[in-house]
C-alpha cells in the first residue's frame, strides 16, 4: 500500500483536532472528507478508517510511541508510524517520519497486549468499573467486542417498502446486503459504503440503525392507534421505528430537551413519509404534567455513558469522566421517576440504555420499583444485550407495566 501525502496530512490534522481540541471524531472525519473533492471512494475510506483506528487504539499506540497528550505534531506522526508498522505498511521516506524502530514497536506491542487496559486501549477507570460490574470473564470478552469496527446496519422503513424489495433496489445501486436472523427489518451491508447518497435513502426506504437499537421499539409492544410518548427522542431513530410499527396510525409524542434534535427528527419524518409524530421540547415540568396518566406506552431511552456503543464512537473512551457516570446515574433515576407518571393504568413503559453496566440498567429498575413512584408498576421482562454475544452494540431494555 502506497501512502499519499495529502491523505496522511488530513489524518494528522484530524487527530490533532480530536485529541487536543476535543472535536468529536465523527465531526472531524466529516470535515476531513470535505478537504478534496477529487478523492475517490478508496481515498475517503483510508482517511476515515485510519482516523477511527488511531482514535480507537490511542492509549496503546501512545504507550508504544512513548508520547503523551496533548500531542505535538511530531507526536502525532509517531502515532501514525506505530499504526503503519503494526498494519505492515511500508513507511515512506518523508521528513516528518523519523527513523522508526520496527522491531522495538512490535516487541512493545506484544508486551503490552498481555495487559487488558493497554490491549483494549481504555482508561484505567473504565477498566476498573467494567471489571467491578461485569466480572473478569464477561468484561474481558465485552471490551474486546466493543473495540471491533461496527457493521453498517440498515432498518427498512416498512411503511414504504419490504426488506426483500429494499435489498433488490440497493443491489442495483451496487450495495450488497444480507438479512440478520432475529431482526425483522434489518439489512447488514456486506461491505461499508456511503448509503446516504443512494436513491433508496433519499426516498426514505431505510434508516441507518444498529441491530441492537432496532430491538427497543419492538420491546414497547405498540399497536396502531395508540398514544405513545418517546421521552428522550433525540433525532428520532427509535421514534421513526415506532411509527412504522404503528403503521402511521395513532399518535407519537416525541420529546427532548434539545429543540435542534427534534428539528432533525422532523426532517427525517418527512423523508420517511411519517405523519403521526408531534414534537415537544421539554422546557418545563408542565410539558410532562399535561400528559400524566395519558399514554398507552412510554419509552425512556435514557441518557447514559454510551459504553455499549464505543465501537461507533471510539473517542468517547477518552471524553468520558468518572464524575459523568455518577451524574448520569442520578439523571437516569430522575427521568424514570418523572417520565413514568405519563403511563396510564394498564399501560407499559420501556426503560432503555446503550450501556452494558448493571448500575445504569438493572439496578436503576430495581431502585425505581422500590421507590414511591415505582410501586404502581410491575416488572415484566428485560433484555441485556452484550456485544460479545450478539455481535452488535451493547444495550439494555426493561419492560414494566402499570397496574
C-alpha positions in Angstrom: 0.0 0.0 0.0 1.4 3.4 -1.1 0.7 6.3 1.2 -0.3 9.7 -0.3 0.8 12.9 1.5 -2.5 14.8 1.2 -4.4 11.8 2.7 -2.0 11.4 5.6 -2.0 15.1 6.3 -5.8 15.0 6.6 -5.4 12.2 9.1 -2.8 14.0 11.2 -4.8 17.3 11.2 -8.0 15.4 12.3 -6.2 13.6 15.1 -4.9 16.9 16.4 -8.4 18.3 16.5 -9.8 15.2 18.2 -7.1 14.7 20.8 -6.1 18.3 21.5 -9.2 20.4 20.6 -11.9 18.0 21.9 -13.6 17.8 18.5 -15.9 14.8 18.1 -14.4 12.1 15.9 -17.4 11.9 13.5 -17.3 15.7 13.0 -13.5 15.6 12.4 -13.9 12.8 9.8 -16.8 14.7 8.2 -14.6 17.8 7.8 -11.6 15.8 6.6 -13.6 14.2 3.8 -14.6 17.7 2.5 -10.9 18.6 2.0 -10.6 17.4 -1.5 -13.4 16.7 -3.9 -11.1 14.7 -6.2 -10.7 11.9 -3.6 -12.3 8.7 -4.7 -14.0 6.1 -2.5 -10.8 4.3 -1.7 -9.1 7.6 -0.6 -12.1 8.6 1.6 -12.2 5.1 3.1 -8.4 5.3 4.0 -8.9 8.7 5.7 -12.0 7.8 7.7 -10.8 4.3 8.8 -7.3 5.4 9.7 -8.6 8.3 11.9 -11.0 6.0 13.7 -8.4 3.3 14.1 -5.8 5.6 15.7 -8.5 7.1 17.9 -9.6 3.6 19.0 -6.1 2.5 19.9 -4.8 5.8 21.2 -3.6 4.6 24.6 -1.9 1.5 23.2 -0.2 3.5 20.4 0.8 6.4 22.6 2.4 3.9 25.1 4.3 2.2 22.3 5.4 5.6 20.8 6.3 6.9 24.2 4.2 10.2 23.7 1.7 11.9 26.0 -1.3 14.1 25.4 -1.6 17.0 24.5 0.2 15.7 21.4 2.6 17.8 19.4 2.7 17.4 15.7 5.8 15.1 15.8 4.0 13.1 18.5 1.0 12.6 16.1 3.4 11.5 13.3 4.9 8.9 15.8 1.4 7.6 16.5 0.9 7.3 12.7 4.2 5.5 12.3 3.2 3.0 15.0 -0.1 2.4 13.2 1.8 1.8 9.9 4.3 -0.7 11.5 1.5 -2.7 13.2 -0.5 -2.8 9.9 2.5 -3.9 8.0 2.5 -0.7 5.8 5.8 0.4 4.3 6.8 3.8 5.8 7.6 6.4 3.2 10.8 8.4 3.2 9.2 11.7 4.3 11.0 14.2 6.6 8.1 14.1 9.1 8.7 10.4 9.7 11.7 9.8 12.0 13.7 6.6 11.7 11.3 4.0 13.2 12.5 1.0 15.2 10.1 -1.6 13.8 11.3 -4.5 16.0 11.0 -2.4 19.2 7.5 -1.4 18.2 6.4 -5.0 17.6 8.1 -6.1 20.8 6.4 -3.4 22.9 3.0 -4.3 21.3 3.5 -8.0 22.3 4.4 -7.0 25.8 1.5 -4.5 26.3 -1.0 -6.9 24.7 -0.8 -9.0 27.9 -2.4 -6.2 30.0 -6.1 -5.6 29.3 -6.2 -1.8 29.8 -3.4 -1.4 27.2 -4.5 -4.3 24.9 -8.1 -2.8 24.7 -6.8 0.7 24.9 -9.0 2.1 27.7 -8.5 4.4 30.6 -7.8 2.7 33.9 -11.0 3.9 35.5 -13.2 2.4 32.7 -11.4 -0.9 33.1 -12.0 -0.8 36.9 -15.7 0.0 36.5 -16.2 -2.7 33.9 -14.3 -5.3 36.0 -16.3 -4.4 39.1 -19.7 -4.5 37.5 -19.4 -7.4 35.0 -16.6 -9.5 36.4 -13.3 -10.6 34.9 -14.6 -13.1 32.3 -17.5 -11.1 30.9 -15.7 -7.7 30.9 -12.7 -9.1 29.1 -14.9 -10.5 26.3 -17.1 -7.5 26.2 -14.5 -4.8 25.9 -12.7 -6.8 23.2 -16.0 -6.9 21.2 -16.6 -3.2 21.8 -13.3 -2.4 20.1 -14.2 -4.1 16.9 -15.4 -1.9 14.0 -19.2 -1.8 13.9 -21.0 -3.2 10.9 -23.3 -0.9 9.0 -26.9 -2.0 9.6 -30.0 -0.6 7.9 -33.5 -0.6 9.2 -36.2 -1.0 6.5 -38.9 1.6 6.6 -41.8 -0.9 6.3 -44.3 2.0 5.7 -43.0 2.2 2.2 -41.1 -1.0 1.3 -40.4 -4.6 2.2 -37.0 -5.8 3.4 -36.8 -8.1 0.3 -37.6 -5.3 -2.1 -35.2 -2.9 -0.5 -32.4 -5.5 -0.8 -33.0 -5.8 -4.5 -33.1 -2.0 -5.0 -29.9 -1.5 -3.1 -28.2 -4.2 -5.3 -29.0 -2.1 -8.4 -27.0 0.7 -6.7 -24.1 -1.7 -6.1 -24.8 -2.1 -2.4 -24.9 -5.8 -1.3 -26.7 -6.7 1.9 -27.8 -9.7 3.9 -30.6 -10.5 6.3 -29.9 -11.0 10.0 -31.6 -13.8 11.8 -33.9 -12.5 14.6 -34.0 -8.9 13.4 -37.2 -8.4 11.4 -36.4 -5.2 9.5 -32.6 -5.2 9.4 -30.2 -5.5 6.5 -26.4 -5.7 7.0 -24.0 -4.3 4.5 -21.5 -6.9 3.2 -19.1 -4.0 2.6 -19.0 -0.5 4.0 -20.4 2.1 1.7 -21.9 5.7 1.8 -25.6 4.7 1.8 -26.7 8.3 2.3 -26.0 9.0 -1.4 -28.4 6.3 -2.6 -31.7 7.0 -4.2 -33.2 4.4 -1.8 -32.1 6.6 1.2 -33.4 9.8 -0.4 -36.8 8.1 -1.0 -37.0 7.3 2.7 -36.8 3.5 2.3 -34.4 3.0 5.2 -32.5 4.5 8.1 -29.1 3.5 9.4 -29.6 1.9 12.9 -27.7 -0.7 14.7 -29.4 -4.1 15.1 -29.4 -3.8 18.9 -31.1 -0.4 18.7 -33.7 -1.9 16.5 -34.9 -4.2 19.3 -36.0 -1.3 21.5 -39.1 -0.1 19.6 -40.4 -3.7 19.3 -40.0 -4.1 23.1 -42.7 -1.4 23.6 -45.3 -3.7 22.2 -47.1 -0.9 20.3 -50.2 -1.2 18.2 -51.7 1.1 15.6 -54.0 3.8 17.2 -52.1 4.0 20.5 -50.9 7.2 22.2 -47.1 6.7 22.6 -44.6 9.1 24.2 -40.9 8.9 23.3 -39.4 10.9 26.1 -35.8 11.2 25.0 -36.4 11.1 21.3 -33.2 12.9 20.1 -33.0 12.9 16.3 -35.6 10.1 16.3 -34.2 6.8 15.2 -36.4 4.8 17.5 -39.4 7.3 17.1 -39.5 6.5 13.4 -39.3 2.8 14.1 -42.2 3.1 16.5 -44.1 5.0 13.7 -43.6 2.2 11.2 -44.7 -0.5 13.8 -47.8 1.6 14.4 -48.4 1.7 10.6 -48.6 5.5 10.9 -51.8 5.3 12.9 -52.3 6.8 16.4 -50.2 9.5 18.0 -46.5 9.6 18.9 -45.3 12.5 21.0 -41.6 12.9 20.6 -39.9 14.9 23.4 -36.4 16.1 24.0 -34.7 18.8 26.0 -32.9 19.9 22.7 -35.0 21.6 20.1 -32.2 21.2 17.5 -32.5 17.4 17.7 -36.3 17.5 17.3 -35.9 19.7 14.1 -33.7 16.9 12.7 -36.4 14.4 13.6 -39.0 16.4 11.6 -36.8 16.3 8.5 -36.3 12.6 8.8 -40.0 12.0 9.4 -40.8 13.8 6.2 -38.4 11.7 4.2 -39.8 8.6 5.8 -43.4 9.6 5.0 -44.3 9.5 8.7 -47.1 11.9 9.8 -48.3 10.7 13.2 -45.5 12.4 15.2 -45.9 15.6 17.3 -42.7 17.1 18.7 -42.5 18.8 22.1 -39.5 20.5 23.7 -39.2 19.7 27.4 -38.6 23.3 28.6 -40.5 22.9 31.9 -42.3 20.3 34.0 -45.6 21.4 32.6 -45.0 19.5 29.4 -44.8 16.3 31.4 -47.6 17.1 33.8 -50.1 17.6 30.9 -49.5 14.0 30.0 -49.8 12.4 33.4 -51.8 9.1 33.1 -52.4 9.7 29.4 -50.0 7.4 27.5 -50.6 3.8 26.4 -46.8 3.4 26.0 -43.8 5.4 27.2 -40.3 4.9 26.0 -37.4 6.2 28.2 -34.3 5.9 26.0 -32.3 7.3 28.9 -29.1 9.3 28.7 -26.2 7.1 29.6 -22.5 6.5 29.5 -22.7 5.1 26.0 -20.3 2.3 26.8 -22.3 -0.1 24.7 -21.7 1.9 21.5 -18.0 2.7 21.7 -17.4 0.7 18.6 -19.0 3.5 16.6 -17.9 6.3 19.0 -14.3 5.3 19.9 -13.4 8.8 21.0 -16.0 8.6 23.8 -13.5 6.4 25.7 -11.3 9.5 26.1 -14.1 12.0 26.7 -15.9 10.1 29.4 -15.1 11.0 33.0 -15.8 9.1 36.2 -17.8 12.1 37.6 -20.1 11.9 34.5 -21.0 8.3 35.3 -22.1 9.3 38.8 -24.1 12.3 37.5 -25.8 10.3 34.7 -27.0 7.6 37.2 -28.8 10.4 39.1 -30.3 11.7 35.9 -31.5 8.2 34.9 -33.3 7.7 38.1 -34.8 11.2 38.0 -36.0 10.7 34.4 -37.6 7.3 35.4 -39.3 8.9 38.4 -40.7 11.9 36.4 -41.5 10.4 33.0 -43.1 7.2 34.3 -46.0 9.4 35.5 -47.2 9.7 31.9 -48.1 6.0 31.7 -51.8 5.4 32.1 -53.1 2.5 34.3 -52.7 -0.7 32.3 -50.1 1.0 30.1 -46.5 0.0 29.6 -43.1 1.6 30.0 -39.7 0.6 28.4 -36.5 1.9 30.0 -33.5 1.5 27.7 -29.9 2.5 27.6 -26.9 1.9 25.2 -24.8 0.9 28.2 -23.6 -2.5 29.4 -23.2 -1.5 33.1 -25.7 -3.0 35.6 -25.6 0.2 37.6 -27.2 2.1 34.7 -29.5 -0.8 33.9 -30.9 -3.5 36.2 -30.0 -1.5 39.3 -31.9 1.6 38.1 -35.0 -0.6 37.6 -34.7 -2.2 41.0 -34.3 1.2 42.6 -37.3 2.6 40.8 -39.6 -0.3 41.6 -38.7 0.0 45.3 -39.5 3.8 45.2 -42.8 5.5 45.7 -43.2 6.3 42.0 -42.5 2.7 41.1 -44.9 1.0 43.5 -47.7 1.1 40.8 -45.5 -0.8 38.3 -44.7 -4.5 37.9 -41.6 -5.8 36.2 -42.4 -7.8 33.0 -39.1 -8.7 31.5 -35.7 -7.3 30.4 -33.0 -7.9 27.8 -29.3 -7.5 28.5 -27.7 -7.3 25.1 -23.9 -7.8 25.2 -21.8 -7.1 22.2 -19.6 -10.2 22.6 -22.8 -12.4 22.4 -24.8 -10.5 19.8 -22.1 -9.2 17.6 -23.9 -5.8 17.7 -24.0 -2.8 20.2 -24.3 -3.3 23.9 -27.9 -2.4 25.0 -30.3 -2.8 27.8 -34.1 -2.7 27.9 -36.7 -3.4 30.6 -40.5 -3.6 30.1 -42.7 -2.5 33.1 -46.5 -2.5 33.3 -48.6 0.0 35.3 -51.2 -1.7 37.5 
